[in-house]
Amino acid sequence: MAKIGLEEKLWQAADKLRGSMDAAEYKNVALGIIFLKYVSNSFEEKYEEDKDEYLVENIFWVPKE
């Protein structure tokens, strides 16, 4: 079984949701997914730095636990 990346999983989830809700509700879900992707990308860019470096650049600190 092949591993599926985060983006592919999010896309699959979005496809499932799109079929079961109207457009007015779906936009809220889609915006949430986009925000989570932004946070993930920002975190990965600064992963090797310490917490203070994240805060200086207004990036959410996501602890491992």
PDB file of N, CA, C and O in Angstrom:
ATOM      1  N   MET A   1       0.840  -1.186   0.000  1.00  0.00           N
ATOM      2  CA  MET A   1       0.000   0.000   0.000  1.00  0.00           C
ATOM      3  C   MET A   1       0.887   1.252   0.000  1.00  0.00           C
ATOM      4  O   MET A   1       1.762   1.395   0.854  1.00  0.00           O
ATOM      5  N   ALA A   2       0.664   2.128  -0.932  1.00  0.00           N
ATOM      6  CA  ALA A   2       1.479   3.334  -1.058  1.00  0.00           C
ATOM      7  C   ALA A   2       1.050   4.379  -0.030  1.00  0.00           C
ATOM      8  O   ALA A   2      -0.128   4.495   0.308  1.00  0.00           O
ATOM      9  N   LYS A   3       2.021   5.127   0.453  1.00  0.00           N
ATOM     10  CA  LYS A   3       1.718   6.206   1.386  1.00  0.00           C
ATOM     11  C   LYS A   3       1.144   7.379   0.599  1.00  0.00           C
ATOM     12  O   LYS A   3       1.609   7.704  -0.494  1.00  0.00           O
ATOM     13  N   ILE A   4       0.144   7.993   1.169  1.00  0.00           N
ATOM     14  CA  ILE A   4      -0.464   9.159   0.536  1.00  0.00           C
ATOM     15  C   ILE A   4       0.022  10.398   1.278  1.00  0.00           C
ATOM     16  O   ILE A   4       0.018  10.432   2.508  1.00  0.00           O
ATOM     17  N   GLY A   5       0.442  11.416   0.529  1.00  0.00           N
ATOM     18  CA  GLY A   5       0.911  12.662   1.129  1.00  0.00           C
ATOM     19  C   GLY A   5      -0.221  13.471   1.720  1.00  0.00           C
ATOM     20  O   GLY A   5      -1.393  13.219   1.440  1.00  0.00           O
ATOM     21  N   LEU A   6       0.134  14.441   2.534  1.00  0.00           N
ATOM     22  CA  LEU A   6      -0.842  15.301   3.194  1.00  0.00           C
ATOM     23  C   LEU A   6      -1.748  15.999   2.183  1.00  0.00           C
ATOM     24  O   LEU A   6      -2.964  16.042   2.365  1.00  0.00           O
ATOM     25  N   GLU A   7      -1.167  16.539   1.129  1.00  0.00           N
ATOM     26  CA  GLU A   7      -1.968  17.260   0.148  1.00  0.00           C
ATOM     27  C   GLU A   7      -3.002  16.344  -0.505  1.00  0.00           C
ATOM     28  O   GLU A   7      -4.146  16.748  -0.715  1.00  0.00           O
ATOM     29  N   GLU A   8      -2.606  15.122  -0.823  1.00  0.00           N
ATOM     30  CA  GLU A   8      -3.533  14.174  -1.445  1.00  0.00           C
ATOM     31  C   GLU A   8      -4.657  13.801  -0.475  1.00  0.00           C
ATOM     32  O   GLU A   8      -5.814  13.691  -0.878  1.00  0.00           O
ATOM     33  N   LYS A   9      -4.320  13.609   0.793  1.00  0.00           N
ATOM     34  CA  LYS A   9      -5.343  13.300   1.792  1.00  0.00           C
ATOM     35  C   LYS A   9      -6.333  14.456   1.936  1.00  0.00           C
ATOM     36  O   LYS A   9      -7.542  14.239   2.021  1.00  0.00           O
ATOM     37  N   LEU A  10      -5.815  15.679   1.963  1.00  0.00           N
ATOM     38  CA  LEU A  10      -6.694  16.846   2.065  1.00  0.00           C
ATOM     39  C   LEU A  10      -7.604  16.961   0.855  1.00  0.00           C
ATOM     40  O   LEU A  10      -8.784  17.288   0.980  1.00  0.00           O
ATOM     41  N   TRP A  11      -7.047  16.688  -0.318  1.00  0.00           N
ATOM     42  CA  TRP A  11      -7.840  16.755  -1.546  1.00  0.00           C
ATOM     43  C   TRP A  11      -8.962  15.714  -1.520  1.00  0.00           C
ATOM     44  O   TRP A  11     -10.099  16.014  -1.885  1.00  0.00           O
ATOM     45  N   GLN A  12      -8.641  14.494  -1.090  1.00  0.00           N
ATOM     46  CA  GLN A  12      -9.647  13.443  -1.000  1.00  0.00           C
ATOM     47  C   GLN A  12     -10.745  13.812  -0.004  1.00  0.00           C
ATOM     48  O   GLN A  12     -11.927  13.581  -0.261  1.00  0.00           O
ATOM     49  N   ALA A  13     -10.350  14.387   1.135  1.00  0.00           N
ATOM     50  CA  ALA A  13     -11.334  14.816   2.128  1.00  0.00           C
ATOM     51  C   ALA A  13     -12.228  15.917   1.566  1.00  0.00           C
ATOM     52  O   ALA A  13     -13.438  15.919   1.791  1.00  0.00           O
ATOM     53  N   ALA A  14     -11.629  16.845   0.840  1.00  0.00           N
ATOM     54  CA  ALA A  14     -12.404  17.929   0.238  1.00  0.00           C
ATOM     55  C   ALA A  14     -13.404  17.386  -0.778  1.00  0.00           C
ATOM     56  O   ALA A  14     -14.537  17.862  -0.842  1.00  0.00           O
ATOM     57  N   ASP A  15     -13.002  16.405  -1.564  1.00  0.00           N
ATOM     58  CA  ASP A  15     -13.917  15.786  -2.535  1.00  0.00           C
ATOM     59  C   ASP A  15     -15.110  15.146  -1.841  1.00  0.00           C
ATOM     60  O   ASP A  15     -16.244  15.279  -2.300  1.00  0.00           O
ATOM     61  N   LYS A  16     -14.858  14.455  -0.741  1.00  0.00           N
ATOM     62  CA  LYS A  16     -15.957  13.815  -0.002  1.00  0.00           C
ATOM     63  C   LYS A  16     -16.909  14.856   0.567  1.00  0.00           C
ATOM     64  O   LYS A  16     -18.126  14.693   0.491  1.00  0.00           O
ATOM     65  N   LEU A  17     -16.362  15.924   1.137  1.00  0.00           N
ATOM     66  CA  LEU A  17     -17.201  16.959   1.733  1.00  0.00           C
ATOM     67  C   LEU A  17     -18.008  17.716   0.686  1.00  0.00           C
ATOM     68  O   LEU A  17     -19.159  18.081   0.926  1.00  0.00           O
ATOM     69  N   ARG A  18     -17.413  17.948  -0.458  1.00  0.00           N
ATOM     70  CA  ARG A  18     -18.061  18.738  -1.497  1.00  0.00           C
ATOM     71  C   ARG A  18     -19.389  18.126  -1.911  1.00  0.00           C
ATOM     72  O   ARG A  18     -20.336  18.846  -2.226  1.00  0.00           O
ATOM     73  N   GLY A  19     -19.461  16.812  -1.910  1.00  0.00           N
ATOM     74  CA  GLY A  19     -20.690  16.153  -2.339  1.00  0.00           C
ATOM     75  C   GLY A  19     -21.806  16.204  -1.314  1.00  0.00           C
ATOM     76  O   GLY A  19     -22.966  15.997  -1.670  1.00  0.00           O
ATOM     77  N   SER A  20     -21.497  16.473  -0.053  1.00  0.00           N
ATOM     78  CA  SER A  20     -22.518  16.377   0.985  1.00  0.00           C
ATOM     79  C   SER A  20     -22.947  17.713   1.586  1.00  0.00           C
ATOM     80  O   SER A  20     -23.736  17.725   2.531  1.00  0.00           O
ATOM     81  N   MET A  21     -22.458  18.827   1.076  1.00  0.00           N
ATOM     82  CA  MET A  21     -22.863  20.117   1.642  1.00  0.00           C
ATOM     83  C   MET A  21     -22.992  21.163   0.541  1.00  0.00           C
ATOM     84  O   MET A  21     -22.432  21.014  -0.545  1.00  0.00           O
ATOM     85  N   ASP A  22     -23.737  22.221   0.840  1.00  0.00           N
ATOM     86  CA  ASP A  22     -23.897  23.262  -0.177  1.00  0.00           C
ATOM     87  C   ASP A  22     -22.675  24.184  -0.205  1.00  0.00           C
ATOM     88  O   ASP A  22     -21.838  24.152   0.698  1.00  0.00           O
ATOM     89  N   ALA A  23     -22.587  24.990  -1.237  1.00  0.00           N
ATOM     90  CA  ALA A  23     -21.406  25.824  -1.468  1.00  0.00           C
ATOM     91  C   ALA A  23     -21.139  26.804  -0.322  1.00  0.00           C
ATOM     92  O   ALA A  23     -19.983  27.079   0.000  1.00  0.00           O
ATOM     93  N   ALA A  24     -22.200  27.328   0.292  1.00  0.00           N
ATOM     94  CA  ALA A  24     -22.018  28.288   1.384  1.00  0.00           C
ATOM     95  C   ALA A  24     -21.296  27.653   2.569  1.00  0.00           C
ATOM     96  O   ALA A  24     -20.486  28.310   3.222  1.00  0.00           O
ATOM     97  N   GLU A  25     -21.580  26.389   2.852  1.00  0.00           N
ATOM     98  CA  GLU A  25     -20.900  25.691   3.940  1.00  0.00           C
ATOM     99  C   GLU A  25     -19.510  25.238   3.512  1.00  0.00           C
ATOM    100  O   GLU A  25     -18.563  25.303   4.295  1.00  0.00           O
ATOM    101  N   TYR A  26     -19.390  24.783   2.284  1.00  0.00           N
ATOM    102  CA  TYR A  26     -18.131  24.226   1.799  1.00  0.00           C
ATOM    103  C   TYR A  26     -17.007  25.255   1.817  1.00  0.00           C
ATOM    104  O   TYR A  26     -15.857  24.910   2.090  1.00  0.00           O
ATOM    105  N   LYS A  27     -17.329  26.518   1.526  1.00  0.00           N
ATOM    106  CA  LYS A  27     -16.272  27.538   1.510  1.00  0.00           C
ATOM    107  C   LYS A  27     -15.600  27.647   2.870  1.00  0.00           C
ATOM    108  O   LYS A  27     -14.395  27.889   2.940  1.00  0.00           O
ATOM    109  N   ASN A  28     -16.354  27.472   3.955  1.00  0.00           N
ATOM    110  CA  ASN A  28     -15.758  27.536   5.293  1.00  0.00           C
ATOM    111  C   ASN A  28     -14.792  26.376   5.520  1.00  0.00           C
ATOM    112  O   ASN A  28     -13.733  26.556   6.122  1.00  0.00           O
ATOM    113  N   VAL A  29     -15.148  25.209   5.049  1.00  0.00           N
ATOM    114  CA  VAL A  29     -14.274  24.044   5.166  1.00  0.00           C
ATOM    115  C   VAL A  29     -13.020  24.245   4.323  1.00  0.00           C
ATOM    116  O   VAL A  29     -11.906  23.989   4.780  1.00  0.00           O
ATOM    117  N   ALA A  30     -13.211  24.706   3.090  1.00  0.00           N
ATOM    118  CA  ALA A  30     -12.074  24.910   2.192  1.00  0.00           C
ATOM    119  C   ALA A  30     -11.104  25.940   2.753  1.00  0.00           C
ATOM    120  O   ALA A  30      -9.890  25.745   2.681  1.00  0.00           O
ATOM    121  N   LEU A  31     -11.613  27.021   3.306  1.00  0.00           N
ATOM    122  CA  LEU A  31     -10.734  28.042   3.886  1.00  0.00           C
ATOM    123  C   LEU A  31      -9.965  27.484   5.076  1.00  0.00           C
ATOM    124  O   LEU A  31      -8.798  27.826   5.267  1.00  0.00           O
ATOM    125  N   GLY A  32     -10.589  26.644   5.869  1.00  0.00           N
ATOM    126  CA  GLY A  32      -9.902  25.996   6.984  1.00  0.00           C
ATOM    127  C   GLY A  32      -8.771  25.103   6.513  1.00  0.00           C
ATOM    128  O   GLY A  32      -7.693  25.084   7.106  1.00  0.00           O
ATOM    129  N   ILE A  33      -9.022  24.366   5.444  1.00  0.00           N
ATOM    130  CA  ILE A  33      -7.989  23.480   4.884  1.00  0.00           C
ATOM    131  C   ILE A  33      -6.823  24.302   4.342  1.00  0.00           C
ATOM    132  O   ILE A  33      -5.663  23.944   4.543  1.00  0.00           O
ATOM    133  N   ILE A  34      -7.126  25.390   3.664  1.00  0.00           N
ATOM    134  CA  ILE A  34      -6.074  26.264   3.130  1.00  0.00           C
ATOM    135  C   ILE A  34      -5.239  26.846   4.274  1.00  0.00           C
ATOM    136  O   ILE A  34      -4.013  26.912   4.179  1.00  0.00           O
ATOM    137  N   PHE A  35      -5.901  27.266   5.353  1.00  0.00           N
ATOM    138  CA  PHE A  35      -5.187  27.797   6.512  1.00  0.00           C
ATOM    139  C   PHE A  35      -4.259  26.743   7.107  1.00  0.00           C
ATOM    140  O   PHE A  35      -3.104  27.041   7.412  1.00  0.00           O
ATOM    141  N   LEU A  36      -4.745  25.516   7.275  1.00  0.00           N
ATOM    142  CA  LEU A  36      -3.913  24.449   7.826  1.00  0.00           C
ATOM    143  C   LEU A  36      -2.708  24.170   6.942  1.00  0.00           C
ATOM    144  O   LEU A  36      -1.617  23.908   7.447  1.00  0.00           O
ATOM    145  N   LYS A  37      -2.891  24.222   5.641  1.00  0.00           N
ATOM    146  CA  LYS A  37      -1.777  24.015   4.715  1.00  0.00           C
ATOM    147  C   LYS A  37      -0.754  25.139   4.860  1.00  0.00           C
ATOM    148  O   LYS A  37       0.451  24.887   4.834  1.00  0.00           O
ATOM    149  N   TYR A  38      -1.221  26.368   5.013  1.00  0.00           N
ATOM    150  CA  TYR A  38      -0.323  27.505   5.200  1.00  0.00           C
ATOM    151  C   TYR A  38       0.503  27.325   6.480  1.00  0.00           C
ATOM    152  O   TYR A  38       1.717  27.529   6.478  1.00  0.00           O
ATOM    153  N   VAL A  39      -0.173  26.940   7.575  1.00  0.00           N
ATOM    154  CA  VAL A  39       0.522  26.732   8.842  1.00  0.00           C
ATOM    155  C   VAL A  39       1.559  25.627   8.693  1.00  0.00           C
ATOM    156  O   VAL A  39       2.683  25.751   9.181  1.00  0.00           O
ATOM    157  N   SER A  40       1.180  24.555   8.024  1.00  0.00           N
ATOM    158  CA  SER A  40       2.094  23.433   7.819  1.00  0.00           C
ATOM    159  C   SER A  40       3.326  23.865   7.025  1.00  0.00           C
ATOM    160  O   SER A  40       4.451  23.528   7.392  1.00  0.00           O
ATOM    161  N   ASN A  41       3.120  24.602   5.949  1.00  0.00           N
ATOM    162  CA  ASN A  41       4.240  25.066   5.126  1.00  0.00           C
ATOM    163  C   ASN A  41       5.156  26.001   5.910  1.00  0.00           C
ATOM    164  O   ASN A  41       6.380  25.890   5.833  1.00  0.00           O
ATOM    165  N   SER A  42       4.566  26.914   6.657  1.00  0.00           N
ATOM    166  CA  SER A  42       5.354  27.857   7.449  1.00  0.00           C
ATOM    167  C   SER A  42       6.170  27.122   8.497  1.00  0.00           C
ATOM    168  O   SER A  42       7.335  27.448   8.728  1.00  0.00           O
ATOM    169  N   PHE A  43       5.560  26.132   9.127  1.00  0.00           N
ATOM    170  CA  PHE A  43       6.250  25.359  10.151  1.00  0.00           C
ATOM    171  C   PHE A  43       7.426  24.600   9.549  1.00  0.00           C
ATOM    172  O   PHE A  43       8.516  24.600  10.119  1.00  0.00           O
ATOM    173  N   GLU A  44       7.222  23.965   8.420  1.00  0.00           N
ATOM    174  CA  GLU A  44       8.283  23.192   7.782  1.00  0.00           C
ATOM    175  C   GLU A  44       9.477  24.068   7.399  1.00  0.00           C
ATOM    176  O   GLU A  44      10.623  23.633   7.505  1.00  0.00           O
ATOM    177  N   GLU A  45       9.213  25.301   6.953  1.00  0.00           N
ATOM    178  CA  GLU A  45      10.296  26.212   6.570  1.00  0.00           C
ATOM    179  C   GLU A  45      11.222  26.506   7.739  1.00  0.00           C
ATOM    180  O   GLU A  45      12.435  26.617   7.559  1.00  0.00           O
ATOM    181  N   LYS A  46      10.661  26.632   8.934  1.00  0.00           N
ATOM    182  CA  LYS A  46      11.418  27.039  10.109  1.00  0.00           C
ATOM    183  C   LYS A  46      11.680  25.888  11.071  1.00  0.00           C
ATOM    184  O   LYS A  46      12.111  26.128  12.199  1.00  0.00           O
ATOM    185  N   TYR A  47      11.439  24.672  10.670  1.00  0.00           N
ATOM    186  CA  TYR A  47      11.462  23.508  11.558  1.00  0.00           C
ATOM    187  C   TYR A  47      12.727  23.401  12.402  1.00  0.00           C
ATOM    188  O   TYR A  47      12.666  23.030  13.574  1.00  0.00           O
ATOM    189  N   GLU A  48      13.846  23.719  11.821  1.00  0.00           N
ATOM    190  CA  GLU A  48      15.108  23.556  12.538  1.00  0.00           C
ATOM    191  C   GLU A  48      15.394  24.674  13.540  1.00  0.00           C
ATOM    192  O   GLU A  48      16.325  24.570  14.339  1.00  0.00           O
ATOM    193  N   GLU A  49      14.607  25.727  13.499  1.00  0.00           N
ATOM    194  CA  GLU A  49      14.850  26.842  14.406  1.00  0.00           C
ATOM    195  C   GLU A  49      14.101  26.659  15.723  1.00  0.00           C
ATOM    196  O   GLU A  49      13.263  25.766  15.847  1.00  0.00           O
ATOM    197  N   ASP A  50      14.401  27.497  16.696  1.00  0.00           N
ATOM    198  CA  ASP A  50      13.726  27.370  17.991  1.00  0.00           C
ATOM    199  C   ASP A  50      12.424  28.171  18.037  1.00  0.00           C
ATOM    200  O   ASP A  50      12.095  28.909  17.107  1.00  0.00           O
ATOM    201  N   LYS A  51      11.702  28.009  19.128  1.00  0.00           N
ATOM    202  CA  LYS A  51      10.382  28.622  19.279  1.00  0.00           C
ATOM    203  C   LYS A  51      10.429  30.145  19.110  1.00  0.00           C
ATOM    204  O   LYS A  51       9.530  30.723  18.500  1.00  0.00           O
ATOM    205  N   ASP A  52      11.452  30.788  19.635  1.00  0.00           N
ATOM    206  CA  ASP A  52      11.544  32.241  19.540  1.00  0.00           C
ATOM    207  C   ASP A  52      11.638  32.715  18.095  1.00  0.00           C
ATOM    208  O   ASP A  52      11.103  33.770  17.753  1.00  0.00           O
ATOM    209  N   GLU A  53      12.305  31.953  17.255  1.00  0.00           N
ATOM    210  CA  GLU A  53      12.404  32.322  15.842  1.00  0.00           C
ATOM    211  C   GLU A  53      11.036  32.265  15.161  1.00  0.00           C
ATOM    212  O   GLU A  53      10.740  33.086  14.293  1.00  0.00           O
ATOM    213  N   TYR A  54      10.213  31.310  15.545  1.00  0.00           N
ATOM    214  CA  TYR A  54       8.859  31.231  14.998  1.00  0.00           C
ATOM    215  C   TYR A  54       8.055  32.457  15.398  1.00  0.00           C
ATOM    216  O   TYR A  54       7.394  33.079  14.566  1.00  0.00           O
ATOM    217  N   LEU A  55       8.119  32.797  16.678  1.00  0.00           N
ATOM    218  CA  LEU A  55       7.332  33.921  17.184  1.00  0.00           C
ATOM    219  C   LEU A  55       7.756  35.247  16.568  1.00  0.00           C
ATOM    220  O   LEU A  55       6.908  36.100  16.306  1.00  0.00           O
ATOM    221  N   VAL A  56       9.045  35.436  16.333  1.00  0.00           N
ATOM    222  CA  VAL A  56       9.543  36.663  15.722  1.00  0.00           C
ATOM    223  C   VAL A  56       8.937  36.864  14.336  1.00  0.00           C
ATOM    224  O   VAL A  56       8.638  37.991  13.943  1.00  0.00           O
ATOM    225  N   GLU A  57       8.758  35.783  13.606  1.00  0.00           N
ATOM    226  CA  GLU A  57       8.229  35.880  12.235  1.00  0.00           C
ATOM    227  C   GLU A  57       6.732  35.601  12.152  1.00  0.00           C
ATOM    228  O   GLU A  57       6.199  35.356  11.070  1.00  0.00           O
ATOM    229  N   ASN A  58       6.048  35.641  13.320  1.00  0.00           N
ATOM    230  CA  ASN A  58       4.593  35.436  13.391  1.00  0.00           C
ATOM    231  C   ASN A  58       4.131  34.122  12.776  1.00  0.00           C
ATOM    232  O   ASN A  58       3.130  34.073  12.062  1.00  0.00           O
ATOM    233  N   ILE A  59       4.875  33.058  13.064  1.00  0.00           N
ATOM    234  CA  ILE A  59       4.514  31.721  12.591  1.00  0.00           C
ATOM    235  C   ILE A  59       4.032  30.938  13.804  1.00  0.00           C
ATOM    236  O   ILE A  59       4.663  30.978  14.860  1.00  0.00           O
ATOM    237  N   PHE A  60       2.915  30.225  13.657  1.00  0.00           N
ATOM    238  CA  PHE A  60       2.405  29.408  14.757  1.00  0.00           C
ATOM    239  C   PHE A  60       3.431  28.363  15.148  1.00  0.00           C
ATOM    240  O   PHE A  60       4.003  27.697  14.285  1.00  0.00           O
ATOM    241  N   TRP A  61       3.668  28.216  16.441  1.00  0.00           N
ATOM    242  CA  TRP A  61       4.556  27.177  16.959  1.00  0.00           C
ATOM    243  C   TRP A  61       3.735  25.926  17.174  1.00  0.00           C
ATOM    244  O   TRP A  61       2.765  25.949  17.931  1.00  0.00           O
ATOM    245  N   VAL A  62       4.099  24.843  16.531  1.00  0.00           N
ATOM    246  CA  VAL A  62       3.371  23.581  16.645  1.00  0.00           C
ATOM    247  C   VAL A  62       4.290  22.562  17.318  1.00  0.00           C
ATOM    248  O   VAL A  62       5.144  21.973  16.656  1.00  0.00           O
ATOM    249  N   PRO A  63       4.122  22.347  18.633  1.00  0.00           N
ATOM    250  CA  PRO A  63       4.992  21.387  19.313  1.00  0.00           C
ATOM    251  C   PRO A  63       4.706  19.957  18.859  1.00  0.00           C
ATOM    252  O   PRO A  63       3.590  19.649  18.439  1.00  0.00           O
ATOM    253  N   LYS A  64       5.721  19.076  18.943  1.00  0.00           N
ATOM    254  CA  LYS A  64       5.554  17.694  18.504  1.00  0.00           C
ATOM    255  C   LYS A  64       4.435  16.979  19.246  1.00  0.00           C
ATOM    256  O   LYS A  64       3.663  16.235  18.641  1.00  0.00           O
ATOM    257  N   GLU A  65       4.343  17.197  20.546  1.00  0.00           N
ATOM    258  CA  GLU A  65       3.316  16.489  21.287  1.00  0.00           C
ATOM    259  C   GLU A  65       1.966  17.053  20.953  1.00  0.00           C
ATOM    260  O   GLU A  65       0.955  16.587  21.480  1.00  0.00           O
TER     261      GLU A  65
END
